[in-house]
Amino acid sequence: MQVDSAVLPDPVLKNDQNYYEDPFSQMARCVPQYHLFGPWLIARAAAFEGAEVVWLNRQMILIQHNGVQLFFWDVRSNESAVGAKLATHKGYTHSFLKRAAVSTPSARQVMDAESAVRFWKVLGKPVVVKPLRGTRGRAVALNLNDESSINKAFHQARSSVGALVEEQVHGSEYRFFVLGDDVLAVLGKESAHVIGDGISTVEALVEEKNSLRSMNPRLMTSLIPLDEIAFQNLARQGLNWQSVPDAEQHVVLRQEANISKGADTFDATDLVSERAKAVAVAAVKALPGLDWAGVDVMLSDPCNEQGEVYVIEVNTCPGLGGHHFPMRGKPRDVATAVWRRAYEKQKALSSTFSIVPIPAALPARCQRLVSIEGKVQGVGFRKWLRREAVTLNVEGWVRYRQDGTLQAALKGKRSEVEQLLGKLHFGPRTATVAKVSVAPYNRKLSHSGFKVFQTL
């Protein structure tokens, strides 16, 4: 595979699945320690095209390029705050989709369990109960078809503004990444499962698959759990952890296709129908001012132009990593497209509303004095900081103070110092950083390199 992007991996195929062992993937596997994955991909795409990137914390970045300055919070930038806010409320989203004649399941916001049950009876079919706000399928109950289960699900999902009861529709769910009038990528999901080889136990098959997932920068933190739910699903198939499935036997471990619970991912951009893509684009346009979003769509037959298409949700902070690192299929570069779209939009706004002078360029090098509070002693913080500083070619020193804080001086290129400052909000895995204070530092360093000093 020929890679022509700063944010695309170069996987090799092993057992018909992508195996990510290229240098970019190795780097990406370190990201969850310091940054959210989506902003990191955007920052890398911007830096590759010559932009200056400053990390404010693990999910916020400031990008400056050719006199244009823009800000990303996760993967949101200069799109409409109104549209983004609407999309976080499933009830509002449903209303706007219906108003725009976008195909979506029948739904109703309810304030009590009795109303939820009444809506189920009116529909005359199974329903889904979900929180009005929430992500990753938390507190979502599927395929409910009796009063008791609906009542229980409502109490798990409710908030001060109630919950959403929605018609249960059937098919396969896909995530469409929409930017403007285009669908840049489509990600399919399959619920957690293993395929028997006639030799290995279920437990060994899961461990083997998790080993493969651990090499995937997006899925390494979403391994298949060997928990009670998986055990119950095995029992329904007459199996347990030590059972040896037949060769090619499909063994289900989870009913829902939730990536955080071990679902497989595959690129479906060239698979789904053009009609489904058009519906996804219409869903984003239904919410005022959105430039890009992730749209969850249920398809009865992905390839069929006449198949049923239902928009389930619109997400304004969609994950980008799944498109860049699918388990099967072609990696898709959505991060570069998002960065370029945001930059061009901000550039147009800046030329239209340029009412303040552009400040002088920031100095190429800088010095900072940093004080770090929290659980920072006895956790290897100084050695970790020295290693990170050397990697980024930042000079200075680090030492503990009598009051339990950690103090460091940092000197180097502004971009490298700012990158190191971003990492200090998290530190090594065993540390707990409560506060990071930064101030200018004008004293001349008495040494080169990075030194670890004793307690002051």
N, C-alpha and C positions, 0 to 999 in steps of 0.2 A: 504494500500500500504506500503510495506517495503522499507524504504529509507536507502541505504548503501553508501551515498555520502555526502560530506560536502556542496554541492551546488545543491542539489535536494530538492524541497519542498515535502510536504505530504498533497496534497489537498483532500478535501471531495467533493462529488458530490451533487449539488443542481440544480434541473431542468435540469439534464443531462449535466451540465457544472461544470468545476473545480472551487471550492471556496477555496481561499488561506488564511487560518486563522492560519496556523501552525507557530511556533516560527521563523523558518527560513524565511518564507514569510513576517512576521512582520518586521524582520530586513531588508530584501531586499527592502521593501517599503521606507525606509529612504535613500537608496543609491543615487537616483537622485539629492539630495541636495549637495552631495560631490564628487561623482565619476561617470564616465561613467559605464554603467552596465556591459558590456563585460569584461573590465579590472578588475572590482571588483570580478566577478565570478572566473576569472583566479587567481587573488591574493588569494582569499579564498581557492581555491583548492590547490594552492601551499603551503600556510601556514598550511593547514590541514595535509600535508605530511612532515611538519617539516622545510619548507623553511623560510628564512627571507625576508620579503617584505618591500620595502621602496617606498612610494608614492612620486613622483617628482612633479606631478600636478594631476589634476582630470582624466587624460587619460594616464599618463605615469608611469610605475612601474619598479623598479629594483628588481630582485629576486636573492638571493644568497642561494645556497644549495650544501652541500658537496664539497666546493671549486669551484663550477661552478657558474658563474655570467651571467645572461641574462637579456635582456631589452625588455619590451613590450611597444609599442606605440599603444594604443587602443588594438586590438587583433592581431596585427602584431608583429612578433619577428624576427627570424633569417631566414625567407624565402627570396627568391631572390628579391632585390630591383627593378631589371629590370622587373620581372613578375608582381610585385605589381604596378609599374608605368604603364605598358601596360594596366592592367585591369581598371585603372581609365579613360582610353580613349576608348570610345565605338567603335570608328572607327578602332583603332589598334586591339582591342579585336576581332572584327568581322573578320578582315583579318587573324589573327592567327587561329581562329576557322575554317575558310574556308580551310586554308592551311592544317589543320590536319583532314579534312573531317568530322568535327563535324557538325551535323545538326543544322542549324541556319537560320533565315529568310534572304532573299535577302535584301541587304542594300547598301547604297552609301553615302559617305561623300560629301556634296555639299557646295559651297561657297555663293550661292545666291538663291533667291526664284525661279527664272526662271529654274535653274537646278533641283530644287526639283520637280517642276511641270513636267519637262521633264521625270524624272525618274518615276514618278507616271504614266505617259502616257505609258511608255515602259512596266511597270509591268502590266497595265490594271486591277488593283485591288486596293482596299483601302490601305492606308499607315499610318504609325506612324511617327511623327516628334518629335525628342528628342534632347536635348543638347548632345554634345560630352562628356562632363563631367557633373556629377550631380548625386544626390541621392534622394530617397524618392518620385520619380515621379514628381519632380518639372519641370515645363515647358514642360511636355510630353503631346502631343496631339494624341489621338487615333482615328482610324477608319475614316480617312479623305479621302473624295472621290470627291472633287471639287477644282478648282484652287483657289478660294477665301479663303477657310479654310486652304489650304496648305500654301498659301502665308502668312496668318496671323500667323500660327503656326511657320513657319520658323523664322519670325522676333522676336517671343517670345523666341525661343530656341537658336538662333544663338550666336556665340561668334566670336573672331578674326579668328578662324579656321573653321568657318561655323557651320553646324549642320548635324545630321544624319537622313536620310530618310530610313525607313525600311518597308518592306512588313508586312501588318497586318495579323497575324496568329490568329487562334481562338482556344479556349479551356480554361482550368483552369491553373492558374499559381501557381507553387510550388517553395519553396526555399529548395534546397538540400545543406546540410552541408557536404562537402567532405574533408576528411583527408587521404592523401596518396591514397591507392587503395580502400578505403572504403567510403561509405555513412553512416555517423553516425546518421543523423536525416533528416527528411523531414517535412517541415511545410506547411500546406495548408492554404489558405485564402478565406474568403467569404466576399463580399462587405457588407458594413454596412446595417443592416436591423433589423426589429423586427417582432415577430410573435404575431398575435392578439389572445386575449383570449375572445372576445365577450363582454367584460365589460370595459376595460381600453381604454383611448384615446391614440392616437399615441404619444403625448407628454409624457404621464405617462409611456408608455412602454419604451420610450427612456430613461427617467430618471431612471427607474428600471434597465435597462441594463447597463447604465453608473455607477450605484451604484455597480453593480457586477464587472465591469471593474476596478473601483477604488480600488478594493481589490486585483487586479492582479498586481504584481510589474512591469511587463513589459508594461501593457496596461493602467496603472493608469494615464499616461500623454498623452494618445491617446484616449480620449473619443469621442463618436459620436457627431459631431457638429450639433447644431440646427440652421443651416444657410440657406441662400437663395438657395443654390444648393440642399439641402435636401428638402426644401419647393417645389422647381420646380419638383423634382422627385415625391413627393407626389401628386402634381397637375396632373401629367401625369397619375396617377392611380385613379384620381377622389377623392383624399383625402386631408385633411389639418391636422394641429396639433391637432385639437379637434375632429377629426373623430374617431369613434370606429370601428376598423376592426373586421371582423368575427373571430370566433375561428379558429385557425390554419392558418389564412390568412397571407401570406408572403408579408411584406410591405418593398419595396426597398427604401433606403435613399441615397445610393451612387451607381454609376455605376461601378466605379473602385474599385478593391480589395486592397485598400491602408490602411495599419495598422494605420498610423498616422491620417487617416480620419475615423477611427471607424470600420475597417474590423475585423471580427471574425478570430480567428486562431485555427487550430486543428492539432494534430500530425498525419502525413500520412506515417510514416516510413514503416509500415507494409502493407500499402495500394498500393503504386505505384509499377509499374512493374520493374522487374530486368533490362530490356532493358533501361528504363529511368534512372536508377541508373548508368548503364554503360556509358551512354551518358554524364551524369554529371561528372563522374570521368574523362572521355576523355577530357572534356572541361577544367578542371583544369590542366591536363597534357599538354594541348596545349600551355599554357603560361609558359615560362621558369622559373623553379626553385620554383614554388609555392608548398607549403606543404599542405595548407588548404585554402579553400575559400567557399563562399556562391554562389551557382549557381541558377539563376532564370530560370526555365524551364516551357514552355507551353506544356501541355498535352491535346490531344483531348479526350483521354479515359484513365484515370490514371491506371486502373487495367489491361488494355489490352496490352499484349506483342507486338501486331501488330499496336497499336495506333500511331498517329503522335507525334513526340517529337521534340521540337525546343528549343535550348538554346537561351535565350534572353540576359542575362548579366552574368558576373562573377564579384563578389564583394570580394575584399581582406580584407575588414574590415566589415565582416558580423556581424549582431547583434546576440548575443548568447541568450539573454533573452527570445526570443520567443520560443526557443526549451526547455528551462528550465521551462517556465510558459505558456503552451498552454491553451486556453480556454476550449478545449475538448481534450481528449486523454492523452497519457502517457508522462510525462515530460522526457526529454532526457538530459543526462549530457554530453555536448560537451566541457565544460570548462576544466574539468579534463583531457580529452584526448588531448586538445590543449597544456595545461601546460606540460604534460608528453612528448609529441612529441617534443616540443621546448627544454625541458631540455635534453632529450636524444641526440638530434642533437647537442646542444651546448656542451654537455659533450664529444661527439666524436670529435668535432672540437678542444676543449681545449686540449685533449690528443694528438692530431695530431700536433697542432701548439703552444705548450707550450714553449714560448720563453722568458717569463718574470716570475720571481718568484711570487708565490701567496702571497699577503700581509698577514700580521698577522691578526688574527681575530679582529674585531672591539670590543671595550669595550662594556660590556653588558648594562651599564648605561651611560647617558650623560646629560649635561646641555647646554641649548641654550638660547641666548638672541635674541628676535624677535622684529622687528619694522614693523608696518603695516600702509600703507598709503592708502588714499581713503576716501570714505564716511563711516567712522567707529565710529563717535560720534553721540549720540542721536538715535542709532538703536539697543540698547541692546547688544552690542558686548561683553562687559566685563562679563555680566551675562551668556551669551551664552558660552564664552570661559571657564569660571569657570565650568559650567555644563559639557562641553565636557572633560575638564581636569580631573574632579572627576570621570567621567565614565571610563576613560582610566588609572586611578590611577597615574596621572602625578601631581607632586607638583610644586609650584612656586607662581607667582603673576602676576597681570595685572594692568596697570594704563594708563591714558591718559597723554600726554605731552602738553605743552603750544602751540606747533606748530601744533596741531591738529592730530598728529599721535598717534597710540596706541603702547605701549611697554609692552612686557611680558617676564618673565623668566620661562623656562620650565625645569623640572628635572624628570627623570624617566628612565624606561627601554628604550633602544634605539628604539625598534620597536614601542612602544606606543608614544614616543615623535615624531618620524617620521610620524606616522599616524596623530597625532594632527597637525603637521606642514602642512600636505597635506590639512587638513580641513580649515586651516587659509587662504588659497587662495580664499575661498568663503565666510566664515563667516555665520552669520544669514541671513535669506532671504532678509531682508530689507537693508543689507549692500552692498556696492560696493567696492571691494578690488582692488586697483590699483597696489600695489607693496608689496611684503613681503621680508624683508631682514633678514638673519639669520647669527649669529656669535657665536663662543664659549663663554661660560660664566663660569668663574671660582670662582666667589664669593660664599661664603657659605650662604645658606638660613637661615634666622633667625627664621624660623617657619616651622611647618609641614603642610601638606594640601595645598590648593590653596586659596590665598587671593586676594581680590579686593581692590586696594588702590585708594586714591584720586588723582587728577591731580597733576603732578609734577610741 
